[in-house]
Amino acid sequence: MSPPDHRPETRTLLGAQLVFNIGFYAVIPFLAGAMGTEYGLDAAAIGLVLGARTFSQQGMFLFGGLLADRWGPRRAILTGCLVRILGYATLAAASDFPLFLLGAVLTGAGGALFSPALESQLSHADRPPAGGAEGAGRRSVFVWLAITGELGAVLGPVLGTALLGWGFDAALGAGIAVFALVTVLLWFRLPAAPAAPARGAGGPGPALGCLRNRRFVLFCLFAGTNMLAYNQLYFTVPVELDRRGLDPAWLGALFLLASVLTLLLQLPVSGLGRRLGPGRALSAGFLVVAAAFAVAALTSVPPGAQESSVLPVMGAVAVLILGHMLLTPTILSLIPVFLPDPGARAGRGAYYGLAATCGGVAVLVGNAGLGILLELTARHHWWPGTPWIPLSLLALLAAAALPVVLRRPGGDRTRAEAPSRTAP
C-alpha cells in the first residue's frame, strides 16, 4: 500500500515532515564543526550550544503540544516553521557565543512547536475516509511518518555536504529556503482545525489533563525507553567504537545502516506489528531491543583492544533498529486511545507533547546514569559489557509492563497499531 490510501491532508503533512527533516539535517549535523573551525568557539561553548538546542526542543514538547491544543494544529505548525526560520537566520548572523546560543534555542523551540502539532493532526487524520472500509489493508500513517522522516534524514546531510563548499552560511540559507517552502505549502494546503477552548466540561485546566491521566503517564514513562535506546547511537555506540580502536568514520556508516534498514524494512515490520496487535507488538519490540543490548554486552571489549571488528557493533545496531521500527509507529498510534474522547481533536497536542517530553527526560536521566557507569567500569576494570546491562533490563521491564498498562480497567484493550484493528 502507499500513502495515497490516506487523505490529501495526510499526504500534505507527510510531505511537510520530509522537507522539514531535509532542512534540519542539512544544517544541524554540521553546526558543531562550523562553530569550531569557522568561528573559533571552544569545546565547552560548542557543547553548551548543542545542549541548549536539544533541551529547548525536548523540554518544550509539552508546551508546544499545549499551544497546539489552544491555537489549533495548523497555527502551531506554521508558527514552528517561522520560529525555526528565525533560528536559522540568527545562526547565519552569529559570529560569537551569545548569538549562536540564541539561534540554537530558537531552532529547538521551532521543532517543539512543529512536531506535537503535526503528530496530533496526523493522528486525527489516521482514520479511513468516509465510506471506506475499516482496516482494509491500510497501514497507520505513523509508519509513513517514520519512512518520510528517515528519507529526510538521509537527503539532508547530502544537501548540507554539497553546500559546505560555499561555507556554513550556504547550508543555513538552504535550510531557510526549505522551511520557507514548508510554510508556504502548509499555509495553502493545510485546513484550519478548531482550537480547543481554554476551559472545558472537565473543569479548570483540561489542557493538562494528560498529567492527571495516570495510565497515560505510566505508558509514556515505559515507552520513553524506546527513545533512550535509540539515543545510544549518539552515546554508548561511539564509546564502543572508541574502545575498539575503530575510526570514528564508522559511526557514519552505522547511521547509514540504520537509515537503509528503515527505508527497506519499515513497511514489512509494521505489517508484523499490525498482525500482533498493540500489546504483543510493544512486548516484541522491546524484547528485540533488549536482545540488541545483550549482543552489545556479550561482544563488548575492554578499552584499547587491538584488531577489533566492527561487525558485532553493526549486528547490535541492526537488531536495535528492527525493534525501533516495530515500536515507534505503534507507540505514536496508541496515544489517542488514552484521551477521554479518542475521536476528538481536543487535547491531542498535549498528549503527544507529554510523550515526547517523557522520552527526552528518559534520555537525560538515562544517559547521565550510563555516563557514571561507563566511568566506573573503566576505572575499576569491570566487565566491559556492564554498561549495556541496565539498558537491556529497562527494555525487558517495558516489554512486561506495557501490555498491562494498555489493558483498560474493564478488561478490554486498546486498539491495535492500525486504529481499525483491535488487539486479541
Beta strands, then each sheet from edge to edge (+ up, - down):
end
